[in-house]
Amino acid sequence: MDNVSTVRLFFLTGINETMDYKIAIFSFTLLYYCVIFFLNSSLILIIVLDENLHEPMYILLCSVCMNALYGTTGFYPKFLLDLLSFSQEISYEGCLIQAFVMYSFACCELSILAVMAYDRYLAICHPLHYHSSMSKRRLSQLVSFSWLTPFCIFSINIFLSSRLEMCGSKIDKLLCVNWIIVKLACSDSVTISNHLFSYVTILIYVSHGFFIFWTYMHLIKTCARSKDDRVKFMQTCVPHLISLITFMVVILFELMYMRFGSKDLPQSLQNFIAIEFLLFPPVMNPLIYGFKLTKIRNRILGLFFVGIQ
């Protein structure tokens, strides 16, 4: 068993099975990361540069895309480097930083989706009070909340993890996550505060989920009464609903597998389950919103036709 004073490196053993195909995987991953970067950066630039898109819904979408760039940058560059390296290792400090980025990215996404649900609720259920309720000041407060809350929560989580004594150094994954770091700690060093804060974190984000469910119950009730509201729902809520369902499915699947899943599955399948939340939402969100939201679609088509003339 490793002594705590000597565990300054973690070894990402989940990558070992992919090394026979590392050139093909490296090429595909690099291309995929470039697509993620291009799609999200393009949408951010379109929203920032077009004053007609400086509305709450589009600003929140811009926040989603920025979060996608933040989260994927915490994984893909390191993974690409690992594919080119003979030893897939990460420093203790680097592992804590990556765990912080992964958790804060996922929880930022849920927080932003909750704010977007609230925005759609106000726009459709209380249209006369929408502009007063969703003022620039209120919007900036909600965006700040969606970013700062996960950052503060997981700063404390990672700080508590950094105080644990490590008795293991092998991580059977492609990336570092806080739950695995805690499992590698010596059992006598895991404190009540670690467990307590984990449960508090879960409670906070489960409450986000209930809040989103509550807003959609009201949205569906309101839209059932009016044809105009049904059109609004189809245009603005359906993309959000697709993003939400995609994100919730991949996150819940990963969490359930991490806690209760069998280790008998092939390593490649375990790897795929572990990074689903970094594969699908960062690409699907800009594509769905880009095609579905009329203002963004018209702006993209306008830029495209100007480019080919």
Summary of the structure (lengths in Angstrom):
residues: 309
radius of gyration: 21.2
end to end distance: 66.7
largest distance: 68.7
contacts: 959
relative contact order: 0.14
helix: 82%
strand: 4%
